[in-house]
């Protein structure tokens, strides 16, 4: 019987040695989770149970248990290298079946889908608007980058913060002639865009009517949009209702683009004794642009950056969690599959519940402690040797019994 017991010990030690060797081999594998071998004793008994003096029959492997402790996060600076700081798994589509992984080394395939080295596609909640404020959290889809051109957007408004000089000479009421500088006190020009992405010059002219009143005229290229009046109070602030100026005319480009109805938002502008001064100016139009980069926020929102200054939300990374991570089935290649023991995958947003946050430009390293595994190898080797000694001693005893019978 000792032969069988020793043999079971050898087989168990070999399984433990294989597990530790696999851990060591994957000490540099991205997102790898170390395993340990679990054992249980073998005990043979009759139909009515075993006697108190009955000896066990050895040992067998009960299974492998994964350790899902956090691995160290290593910075790579690469946009599509992602790591999870905390619990959860990236959700991947593998030809219609779901795979779950902690390895976040992604790249683009030829169709623009974000995939891992095995070609499995990263799953996200689709963005319902480019701003990234709303997502379709009910369904999952493949993350795909738009490699095409970001379409232009015509300017509809200019936000400008000026100081209109109270010390400027008063010119009284009258028409502002852009070709005659004596008819205005101040002018400012900025570039705007039409619906085809072509640029035009928008110019604002200001004429001091009296101590607290200014006439302003807007012109795009050589087309005048109109002339309006704004008023300030005694403290140098714009009168309520004068913050937004709408001119009566539209600008019609000669290239066939749509007409532009241009408004000026002068919120925050003042009337102080210093010189005319532009404090801030922004316009809301864009040229067409090419994809220039990618940003992933801590809560998993994926934003495409374009070289025209625009950004567009593509989706929010779906993070899966399970009631029992230990019940997941190992698939190899850093992947796990849902099982009955793990429970159904629960999809959610990064940072929600116990799900970890997303770290862009980083990868999660293996959680294998090499020194611990090497010490464990020594212990396993000694265990293997001890079981081999059991078989050797049993062989000697058997040989002695045989010799007695001769």
TALINWO-V134674 format. One record per backbone hydrogen bond with DSSP energy under -1.0 kcal/mol. NH is the residue of the N-H (numbers start at 1). CO is the residue of the C=O. E is the energy in kcal/mol with one decimal. If there is no record, write none. Layout:
nh=[NH/NH]
co=[CO/CO]
e=[E/E]
//
This chain:
nh=[5/6/7/8/9/10/11/12/13/14/15/16/17/18/19/20/21/22/23/24/25/26/27/29/31/32/36/38/40/42/49/54/57/60/62/63/65/67/74/76/77/81/82/83/85/89/90/92/93/94/97/99/100/101/106/106/107/109/112/114/115/116/119/121/122/123/124/125/128/132/136/137/141/143/145/150/153/155/158/159/160/161/163/164/166/171/172/180/183/184/185/186/188/190/192/194/197/200/202/203/204/205/206/207/209/210/214/215/216/217/218/219/220/221/223/225/228/230/232/233/236/239/242/245/249/251/260/263/264/265/266/269/270/271/277/279/280/282/284/286/289/292/293/295/297/300/302/303/304/305/306/307/309/312/313/314/316/317/318/319/320/321/324/327/328/329/331/335/336/337/343/346/348/351/352/355/356/357/358/359/361/362/363/365/367/373/374/375/376/377/378/379/380/381/382/383/384/385/386/387/388/389/390/391/392/393/394/395/396/397/398/399/400/401/402/403/404/405]
co=[1/2/3/4/5/6/7/8/9/10/11/12/13/14/15/16/17/18/19/20/21/22/24/26/364/29/65/63/60/58/46/51/42/40/38/38/36/34/363/361/361/78/104/359/357/320/101/99/121/97/94/92/336/90/80/104/115/113/109/143/107/120/116/93/114/91/141/316/134/129/126/135/124/122/112/289/286/193/263/282/265/280/277/270/272/208/208/177/180/181/206/206/204/202/200/198/194/192/190/219/188/217/186/215/213/213/230/207/228/205/226/203/223/201/220/218/216/214/212/237/233/231/239/264/225/260/251/156/245/158/243/266/162/236/163/161/161/159/157/153/150/305/305/303/301/297/315/295/312/293/310/290/306/304/130/302/125/300/123/348/89/346/342/324/325/337/335/332/100/329/339/321/319/356/349/352/87/85/298/83/81/81/74/72/32/369/370/371/372/373/374/375/376/377/378/379/380/381/382/383/384/385/386/387/388/389/390/391/392/393/394/395/396/397/398/399/400/401]
e=[-2.3/-3.1/-2.5/-2.5/-1.9/-2.2/-2.4/-2.3/-2.6/-2.5/-2.0/-2.3/-2.6/-2.4/-2.1/-2.4/-2.5/-2.3/-2.1/-2.5/-2.6/-1.4/-1.6/-1.5/-2.6/-1.8/-1.7/-3.1/-2.5/-3.0/-1.5/-1.6/-2.8/-2.5/-2.7/-1.4/-2.5/-3.1/-3.2/-3.2/-2.0/-1.8/-2.9/-1.5/-2.9/-1.8/-3.1/-2.8/-2.5/-3.6/-1.1/-2.4/-2.4/-1.8/-1.9/-1.2/-2.5/-2.2/-1.8/-2.6/-3.0/-1.9/-2.5/-2.2/-2.7/-2.6/-2.6/-3.1/-2.7/-1.6/-3.1/-1.4/-2.1/-2.3/-2.9/-3.8/-1.9/-2.7/-2.5/-3.2/-2.7/-3.0/-2.4/-3.2/-3.5/-2.8/-1.0/-2.5/-2.0/-1.1/-3.0/-1.6/-2.0/-2.5/-2.6/-2.1/-1.9/-2.2/-3.0/-3.3/-2.9/-2.9/-2.9/-3.0/-2.1/-1.5/-2.4/-2.8/-3.2/-2.1/-1.8/-2.3/-2.8/-3.2/-2.9/-2.8/-2.8/-2.9/-2.7/-2.8/-1.7/-2.9/-2.3/-3.1/-3.0/-2.8/-3.3/-1.3/-2.3/-3.2/-3.9/-2.5/-2.3/-1.9/-1.6/-3.3/-1.3/-2.7/-1.4/-2.4/-1.7/-3.3/-1.5/-2.8/-2.1/-2.0/-3.2/-3.4/-3.0/-2.7/-2.5/-2.4/-1.8/-2.1/-2.2/-3.2/-2.2/-2.6/-1.9/-2.8/-2.4/-1.5/-1.7/-1.4/-1.9/-2.5/-2.6/-1.6/-2.1/-2.4/-1.4/-2.6/-2.0/-1.1/-2.1/-2.0/-3.2/-1.6/-2.9/-3.0/-2.0/-1.4/-2.3/-3.6/-1.7/-2.3/-2.6/-2.1/-2.1/-1.9/-1.6/-1.9/-2.6/-2.5/-2.1/-2.1/-2.6/-2.6/-2.5/-2.1/-2.0/-2.0/-1.7/-1.8/-2.3/-2.9/-2.4/-2.1/-2.0/-2.5/-2.3/-2.4/-2.1/-2.2/-2.1/-2.2/-1.9/-1.4]
//
